[in-house]
Amino acid sequence: MKSKILMSLLALSFAGFTGAASATTIYFNNTECPTCSNGSNVVGNEWSSFGISVSNAYWYTDGRDTFDTMGLSVSPTPGIITLSSVSNGATIDYWVISGHRGVYEAFDSAHVSLGSLAVDASSGDVLGTHSFLGAVASIEWTGSTGYSQISTLTISAVPEPETYAMLLAGLGLLGFAARRRQQNV
């Protein structure tokens, strides 16, 4: 009986911890944004249910994007994806159209660069995947209008302080139960 209680407490203490750090992949497709149409500027809140806002970009469909043929393209000013809560790293699928260049850069909440990727597609389309490390709060990308794209974004939530509090409370209950068990023996 006591071991069942201990196992239940252990499971509860880890349940909140594992759920908070799950990854989310945003495909920027028309399922996620049914109001998007090819070449339309994004308003910014189309992907708010995923915890991001987008500015200075437009939505595209293009068969050369071999990831999923849809995504966000940069406008004349830098495209910006702002996360509503900091991510423990971020991964993008990008592509730059032949004859152009693109730069992708991640920033923390103080707008300090966490690293950048410069892509030169002077000799043909360049597609790839790049991961940024650290506490990512936003991603910006630049390039000639319509020639630098982000096809997919994967972000991971950073566990909130409440999650750690639940973990510590669960471990405290386990310690209490173990100590009580020793006293009863």
N, C-alpha and C positions, 0 to 999 in steps of 0.2 A: 504494500500500500504506500509506504513512504517513498519507495523508489519511483512509483508512478508520479507522485507529486513532484519529486525532484526533476524527473524527466520533463514534466509539463512546464515547470518553471524555467528550465534550461531552454526549451524550445521557444517559450515566450520571450526570453531575454534576447535571443538572436533573431526573432522574426522581424522586429522593427529595424534592426541594423541592416539586414540583407536587402530588404525592400527599398530602402532609401537610396541605394547606390546603383540601381539598375540603369542600363543604357537606353537611350531613346534615339531612334534613327528617323530623320525627317527626309522624305524623298522629294519634297517640293513638287508633287504631282497634282493632277486635277482631281484626284480623290480627296486629298487633303485640302485643296483649294478649289471647290467647284465653281467659284465666281471668277477664277483666273481665265484669261484668254490669251492666245499667243500674241506676244508683243505688248501686253498691257502692263502699265506700271503697277507695282504692288502698293497697296495703301499702307501696309505695315503691320496690320493686326491679323492677317490671314492665317498665320500659324501661332496665334496666341495660345491656343489650347495645348501646344507643345512647349510653351514657355519661352518663345522667342518673338521678337519683332524685327521687321526688315525695313530698311530705308534705302533710297537711291538705287533701286534695282527694278528690273522688270522680269516678268515670267515669260519663258520661251518653250517651244517644242521644236526639236531639231534632230533629225535622224542621225547626225554625226555624233551626237552624245550617246555613246554606246553603253553608258550606265543604265539609263532608263528613258532617254530622249527628252527629258523635261528638267527644268531647274530655274535658277536665278541668274540673270545676266547683269553686268555692271552698266550703270548709266554714265553720263559724262563725269559725275563726281564719284568718289569712292562708295561702293556698296557697303552697307553695314548690317550685320546681324547682331542684335543685342539680346543676350540671354537674361531672362527674368531672375534667375539665380545662377550663381557661379557653377561652372562645370569642372569636374576633375579631369581635365584634358578634353580635346575635341578632335574629330577626324572629319576631313572633307574629301569628297570626290570632286575633282576639278577638271576642266578642260579649257584650253586656249586654242582658238582657231588659227590656222596657218597664216603666217605673215605678221603675227602680233605677239605682244608680251602681256603677261599678267603678274601681279604681285598679290599674294595672300598673306595676311598677318593677323595674329591673335594677340589680344590685350587682356590684362587683368582688370580688376575693378577700379584701379587708380590710373588706368590707361597707359600702363607700362607694357612695352612689347614683350611677349613671351616667345617670339620667334617669327620668322617670315619665310616665305617660299617665293622665289622669283622664277617664273616659267618663260622660256624663250621658245616660241613656236615659229621661228623664222623659216624653218625648212619643212614644216608640216604640222598638222594638228597634234597637240600634246594632251594626253589624258593621263590622270594618275590619282593616287590617293595619298594624302599627307595627314600626319597626326601632329597636333600641337600638345605640348605637355604643360602642366601647371594649372592654376586656377583661372580658367578662361571665362571672361565676362562678355567679350565681344570678338567678332571676326570682321575684318575689313578687307576688301579686295578692290584693285584698280586695274585699269587696262583701257584699251580703245573701246568706245561704246559698242556693246554687242559682241565683243570678241573674247571676254574673260567670264567664265561661268562657274557656278557652284551647283553641282548636280545633287549631292546628298550631304547631309550633316549628321554626325553621330555625336551625342553629348551624354555625359554621365552626371547625375546629380551628386552634389557633395552632401553627405549626411548632415542633417540639421542638428543643432544642439539638443533638441528634444529626443532625438534618436539615441545620442550618447547617454542622456539621462535615463532613458528606458533600459539601456544595456546595463548601466551601473546599478539601477534598481533591481534588475533581474539577478545580477551577480550577487548583490547584497542579500536578496532573499535566499539564494542558494547557500551562501555562507551561513546565514541564520539557521537554515534547515539542517545543514551539516553539523553545526555546533550543538543544536538542540538534540540531534541524534546521538552525538557523543555523550551528552549528559545523561541520556536515558539508558545507555548501555551499562 
